Amino acid sequence: MSGRLGKWLLDVWDHAWLLHVWGFHEVRLGIEDVKVRIPGVEKVVLEARRVVLGEQ
């Protein structure tokens, strides 16, 4: 999927991993750490939806 969507997907995937591990499992992230990553998460969800549905 990163081949179709570009390098930004790899970057956002790294952010998602960080949120999952350090925010959920380790409970080491504060609310501000999470808030700054929300736009990237929203972008990957919207772009994945666009690709899956075949939208332009």
Backbone as CSV, one residue per row, in Angstrom:
resi,resn,N_x,N_y,N_z,CA_x,CA_y,CA_z,C_x,C_y,C_z
1,MET,0.820,-1.189,0.000,0.000,0.000,0.000,0.865,1.254,0.000
2,SER,2.031,1.207,0.649,2.884,2.399,0.669,3.401,2.720,-0.722
3,GLY,3.515,1.711,-1.590,3.924,1.965,-2.964,2.909,2.803,-3.718
4,ARG,1.655,2.629,-3.409,0.594,3.398,-4.068,0.371,4.751,-3.422
5,LEU,0.568,4.837,-2.122,0.228,6.064,-1.406,1.425,6.940,-1.078
6,GLY,2.625,6.377,-1.092,3.812,7.185,-0.850,4.429,6.985,0.528
7,LYS,5.554,7.674,0.714,6.338,7.556,1.943,5.568,8.010,3.179
8,TRP,4.641,8.934,3.019,3.899,9.432,4.178,3.214,8.284,4.915
9,LEU,2.817,7.234,4.171,2.145,6.104,4.819,3.084,5.409,5.804
10,LEU,4.334,5.235,5.422,5.299,4.626,6.341,5.488,5.489,7.578
11,ASP,5.537,6.794,7.388,5.689,7.708,8.524,4.492,7.625,9.465
12,VAL,3.306,7.620,8.893,2.095,7.555,9.715,1.984,6.190,10.391
13,TRP,2.410,5.139,9.693,2.381,3.813,10.303,3.284,3.779,11.532
14,ASP,4.438,4.440,11.441,5.321,4.540,12.605,4.628,5.261,13.760
15,HIS,3.903,6.328,13.440,3.165,7.053,14.478,2.088,6.163,15.095
16,ALA,1.412,5.383,14.250,0.362,4.498,14.754,0.960,3.450,15.695
17,TRP,2.110,2.905,15.322,2.778,1.928,16.184,3.135,2.569,17.519
18,LEU,3.701,3.774,17.462,4.074,4.491,18.679,2.854,4.707,19.570
19,LEU,1.748,5.142,18.970,0.526,5.343,19.747,0.064,4.044,20.393
20,HIS,0.093,2.971,19.621,-0.386,1.689,20.128,0.484,1.183,21.275
21,VAL,1.781,1.156,21.059,2.678,0.590,22.067,2.851,1.518,23.262
22,TRP,3.262,2.763,23.021,3.573,3.673,24.122,2.332,4.330,24.716
23,GLY,1.267,4.419,23.937,0.050,5.021,24.457,-0.895,4.026,25.094
24,PHE,-0.991,2.840,24.499,-1.943,1.847,24.988,-1.273,0.855,25.940
25,HIS,-0.277,0.127,25.444,0.339,-0.919,26.266,1.178,-0.369,27.416
26,GLU,2.007,0.614,27.124,2.929,1.123,28.140,2.369,2.311,28.932
27,VAL,1.325,2.931,28.431,0.676,4.088,29.055,1.720,5.153,29.423
28,ARG,2.511,5.540,28.425,3.573,6.522,28.655,3.328,7.831,27.919
29,LEU,2.292,7.900,27.107,2.004,9.125,26.364,0.946,9.942,27.087
30,GLY,1.137,11.245,27.081,0.133,12.144,27.621,-0.859,12.529,26.537
31,ILE,-1.892,13.232,26.913,-2.938,13.618,25.970,-2.392,14.474,24.833
32,GLU,-1.456,15.360,25.117,-0.878,16.199,24.063,-0.069,15.369,23.075
33,ASP,0.607,14.324,23.557,1.354,13.426,22.677,0.418,12.732,21.695
34,VAL,-0.766,12.421,22.159,-1.756,11.762,21.312,-2.386,12.767,20.355
35,LYS,-2.767,13.923,20.853,-3.451,14.927,20.033,-2.657,15.330,18.798
36,VAL,-1.343,15.478,18.928,-0.546,15.919,17.780,-0.474,14.862,16.687
37,ARG,-0.816,13.634,16.996,-0.759,12.552,16.010,-2.104,12.268,15.355
38,ILE,-3.164,12.871,15.829,-4.504,12.621,15.287,-4.611,12.942,13.795
39,PRO,-4.107,14.070,13.304,-4.229,14.352,11.871,-3.607,13.271,10.985
40,GLY,-2.482,12.725,11.382,-1.859,11.657,10.596,-2.696,10.399,10.573
41,VAL,-3.277,10.065,11.706,-4.139,8.886,11.788,-5.380,9.085,10.920
42,GLU,-5.972,10.261,10.986,-7.146,10.552,10.150,-6.799,10.441,8.671
43,LYS,-5.631,10.942,8.298,-5.238,10.902,6.886,-5.093,9.469,6.396
44,VAL,-4.455,8.617,7.165,-4.269,7.240,6.712,-5.601,6.506,6.620
45,VAL,-6.518,6.777,7.525,-7.839,6.143,7.463,-8.586,6.601,6.211
46,LEU,-8.579,7.894,5.943,-9.277,8.421,4.769,-8.647,7.942,3.467
47,GLU,-7.326,7.914,3.403,-6.651,7.459,2.186,-6.856,5.966,1.963
48,ALA,-6.806,5.176,3.015,-7.052,3.742,2.880,-8.482,3.493,2.404
49,ARG,-9.414,4.242,2.934,-10.812,4.127,2.507,-10.949,4.459,1.028
50,ARG,-10.266,5.530,0.609,-10.311,5.953,-0.790,-9.774,4.852,-1.703
51,VAL,-8.664,4.244,-1.327,-8.056,3.190,-2.138,-8.952,1.959,-2.185
52,VAL,-9.466,1.548,-1.040,-10.304,0.353,-0.977,-11.572,0.529,-1.804
53,LEU,-12.159,1.716,-1.739,-13.400,1.965,-2.474,-13.163,2.367,-3.920
54,GLY,-11.895,2.544,-4.308,-11.573,2.911,-5.686,-11.940,4.334,-6.033
55,GLU,-11.977,5.203,-5.037,-12.318,6.605,-5.281,-11.097,7.347,-5.803
56,GLN,-11.336,8.438,-6.490,-10.232,9.261,-7.019,-9.832,10.293,-6.061
